[in-house]
């Protein structure tokens, strides 16, 4: 007998500030044939898409599709527009992102798209794991769509992105920081995630003053979906003393795990000023002249 899939509280009943940015697996299933909806799968494991994906979904290769090939930065508006148009995205298309690792990379892609303030972008709550555990259809092969006409405007990084200099200034004014890595990374006992190879950081520890709030604490482990707003407020506000009007910087290793926490703070709790430091520990832990704590 198949193991029952744990039920989830409907998104609109979880008390989020902006529930419209999340859609359920049921919503996606109902819109698989909707020409105004385009699904994108963004995974840490770049080979996973080819083993089976939601019907009609397009793959985002986070290394090649979202990043500049020469400098450590993201694509510009022309590059992103070319990519999205090639996947049939129009001006009125709703983009829905999902992926592995409880949507690490889906929220990372969401954050990158918001550097360009793209409208109509959503995340499928629960990601690949939730879809698969519900026994829903996966297909192989790569879909093809007629060229779209979406227009991508200039990037506006400062709203939601922190660079190293911004973080240094934030530390000096004793601003709120969230380290979403594992406790072992935060304490400086590891230079990388458990079961991962060393990815180049010279020093271990954390940015001075940062609170340790691992990204996975925002997820219901049984359903792979985001916890309710009440549970998230307990995590950030009652346990760590954060407030909705705080100026917050989140970081991890390269910005992917912290984008998951940025999404929770910004859209689910309604914080108005949260920036993701995508340079994160691979930059801070290797930089000359910046302080660390252990």
C-alpha positions in Angstrom: 0.0 0.0 0.0 1.3 3.4 -1.0 2.3 5.8 1.9 -0.2 8.6 2.1 1.1 12.0 1.1 0.8 14.5 4.0 -1.8 17.2 3.3 -0.9 20.9 3.3 -2.8 23.9 4.4 -4.0 25.9 1.4 -1.6 28.8 0.6 -4.3 31.4 1.0 -4.9 30.2 4.6 -1.3 30.5 5.8 -1.4 34.2 6.6 1.2 35.3 4.1 1.7 39.0 3.2 1.8 38.1 -0.5 0.3 34.7 -1.1 0.0 35.4 -4.8 3.7 34.6 -5.4 3.1 31.0 -4.5 1.0 28.4 -6.4 0.2 24.9 -5.4 1.0 21.7 -7.3 -2.8 21.4 -7.9 -2.8 24.9 -9.5 0.1 23.9 -11.8 -1.6 20.6 -12.7 -4.7 22.6 -13.7 -2.7 25.0 -15.9 -0.5 22.5 -17.8 -2.2 23.3 -21.1 -2.6 27.1 -20.4 -0.6 28.9 -23.1 -0.3 31.9 -20.8 1.7 29.9 -18.2 5.3 28.8 -18.7 6.9 26.4 -16.3 10.7 26.6 -15.6 12.6 23.9 -13.6 15.7 25.2 -11.8 17.8 22.6 -10.1 21.1 22.3 -8.3 21.5 19.0 -10.1 21.7 20.1 -13.7 21.1 16.5 -15.0 17.9 16.0 -13.0 15.6 17.7 -15.5 16.5 15.1 -18.2 15.4 12.2 -16.0 11.8 13.6 -15.9 10.2 17.0 -15.4 6.7 18.5 -15.2 5.1 18.3 -18.7 5.9 21.4 -20.7 8.5 22.7 -18.3 11.7 24.4 -19.6 15.1 23.9 -18.0 17.0 26.8 -16.5 20.7 26.1 -16.4 21.6 28.4 -13.6 25.3 28.5 -14.7 24.8 29.4 -18.3 21.3 30.9 -18.5 21.5 33.3 -15.6 25.2 34.2 -15.3 27.5 36.4 -17.4 30.2 34.1 -19.0 33.1 36.4 -18.3 32.6 38.3 -15.0 31.1 37.0 -11.8 27.7 38.7 -12.3 24.3 38.0 -13.7 23.1 38.3 -17.3 22.1 41.7 -18.5 18.6 42.6 -19.8 19.5 41.6 -23.4 20.7 38.2 -22.4 17.8 37.5 -20.1 15.3 38.7 -22.7 16.9 36.5 -25.4 16.6 33.4 -23.1 13.0 34.1 -22.1 11.9 34.8 -25.6 13.5 31.6 -26.8 11.2 29.7 -24.3 8.1 31.4 -25.6 7.6 33.9 -22.8 5.3 36.8 -23.8 4.6 40.1 -22.1 1.6 38.6 -20.4 3.0 35.1 -19.6 2.9 33.9 -16.0 6.3 32.4 -15.2 6.2 29.6 -12.6 9.5 28.3 -11.1 10.1 25.1 -9.3 13.0 22.8 -8.6 14.9 20.4 -6.4 16.3 21.0 -2.9 12.9 22.3 -1.7 13.2 25.1 -4.3 16.6 26.5 -3.4 17.3 27.2 -7.1 13.8 28.1 -7.9 13.8 31.0 -5.4 17.3 31.9 -6.6 16.0 32.2 -10.2 13.0 34.1 -8.8 15.4 36.5 -7.1 17.5 37.0 -10.3 14.3 37.8 -12.3 13.3 40.3 -9.6 16.6 42.2 -10.2 14.8 43.1 -13.4 11.4 43.6 -11.7 9.7 41.1 -13.9 6.0 40.8 -13.2 3.9 37.7 -13.1 6.6 35.4 -11.6 5.6 32.7 -9.1 7.1 29.7 -7.3 5.4 26.3 -7.1 5.3 25.5 -3.4 6.9 22.2 -2.5 8.9 21.9 -5.7 9.9 18.7 -7.5 9.7 16.6 -4.3 6.0 17.6 -3.6 5.0 17.0 -7.2 6.7 13.6 -7.4 5.4 12.4 -4.0 1.9 13.2 -5.1 2.4 10.8 -8.0 1.9 13.4 -10.6 3.2 13.0 -14.2 6.8 13.6 -15.2 7.9 13.5 -18.8 11.3 13.4 -20.6 12.3 15.4 -23.6 12.6 19.1 -24.2 9.5 21.2 -25.2 9.7 23.8 -28.0 7.7 27.0 -28.1 7.3 29.8 -30.7 9.4 32.8 -29.9 7.9 35.1 -27.3 7.8 38.9 -27.1 8.6 39.6 -23.5 10.5 42.8 -22.8 13.1 42.9 -20.1 14.0 46.3 -18.6 17.3 47.3 -16.9 18.5 45.7 -13.8 17.9 47.5 -10.5 20.2 45.6 -8.1 20.4 47.9 -5.1 16.8 47.2 -4.1 17.3 43.5 -3.3 21.0 42.8 -3.8 23.9 43.5 -1.4 27.5 43.7 -2.6 30.5 43.3 -0.4 30.9 47.0 0.3 27.2 47.1 1.3 27.7 44.3 3.8 30.8 46.0 5.2 28.7 49.2 5.7 25.9 47.1 7.2 28.3 45.5 9.7 29.6 48.9 10.8 26.1 50.2 11.6 25.3 46.9 13.3 22.6 46.1 10.8 20.6 42.8 10.9 22.3 39.9 9.1 21.0 36.3 8.6 23.5 33.4 7.9 21.3 30.7 6.4 24.0 28.0 6.2 24.4 25.0 8.4 25.3 25.6 12.0 28.7 23.9 11.4 29.5 26.4 8.6 28.3 29.3 10.8 30.5 28.2 13.6 33.5 27.8 11.3 33.8 24.1 11.8 33.2 23.5 8.1 34.1 25.5 5.0 31.3 24.0 3.0 27.9 22.2 3.3 28.0 18.7 4.8 28.7 16.0 2.1 30.0 18.7 -0.3 33.6 19.3 -1.3 35.5 22.3 -0.2 34.5 25.0 -2.6 37.4 27.4 -2.1 36.8 29.4 1.1 40.0 30.1 2.9 38.5 31.0 6.3 35.6 29.6 8.2 33.1 31.5 10.4 30.4 34.1 9.8 30.0 37.8 9.1 30.2 39.7 12.4 26.8 40.1 14.1 25.0 37.6 11.8 22.3 35.4 13.3 22.3 31.7 12.4 18.9 30.8 10.9 19.3 27.9 8.6 17.2 28.2 5.5 15.5 24.8 6.0 13.9 25.9 9.2 11.4 27.8 7.0 10.2 24.5 5.3 7.8 21.9 6.6 10.0 18.7 6.3 7.0 16.5 5.7 5.4 18.4 2.8 8.4 20.4 1.5 6.3 23.5 1.5 6.9 26.8 3.3 5.7 27.0 6.9 2.9 29.3 7.8 3.4 33.0 8.4 2.9 32.5 12.2 5.6 29.8 12.2 8.0 32.0 10.3 7.3 35.0 12.6 8.2 32.7 15.5 11.4 31.7 13.8 12.6 35.2 12.9 10.9 37.5 15.3 10.2 35.7 18.6 13.3 33.6 18.5 15.8 36.1 16.9 14.3 39.5 17.5 13.7 40.6 13.9 11.0 43.1 13.0 9.1 43.8 9.8 10.7 47.2 9.2 14.3 46.0 9.8 17.0 46.4 7.1 18.1 42.8 6.6 20.9 41.2 4.6 20.8 37.4 4.1 23.7 35.3 2.8 25.0 31.7 2.5 27.7 30.3 0.2 26.9 31.9 -3.2 23.4 33.2 -2.6 21.2 30.3 -3.6 20.2 29.1 -0.1 19.8 32.7 1.1 17.4 33.5 -1.8 15.1 30.9 -0.2 15.1 32.9 3.1 15.0 36.3 1.2 11.8 35.0 -0.5 10.3 34.0 2.9 11.1 37.4 4.6 10.1 39.5 1.6 7.0 37.9 0.3 5.6 35.6 3.0 6.3 38.0 6.0 6.2 41.2 4.0 9.5 42.7 5.1 10.1 45.8 3.0 14.0 45.9 2.9 15.7 42.5 2.5 18.8 42.2 0.4 20.5 39.0 -0.7 24.3 39.0 -0.6 25.1 36.6 -3.4 28.9 37.0 -3.0 28.2 35.3 0.3 30.9 33.2 2.0 32.9 32.4 -1.2 33.6 36.1 -1.3 33.6 37.2 2.3 35.6 34.2 3.5 38.3 34.8 0.9 38.5 38.6 1.1 41.5 40.5 2.5 40.7 43.0 5.2 37.2 42.0 6.3 36.4 40.6 9.7 34.9 37.3 10.6 33.5 35.7 13.8 33.5 32.1 15.0 
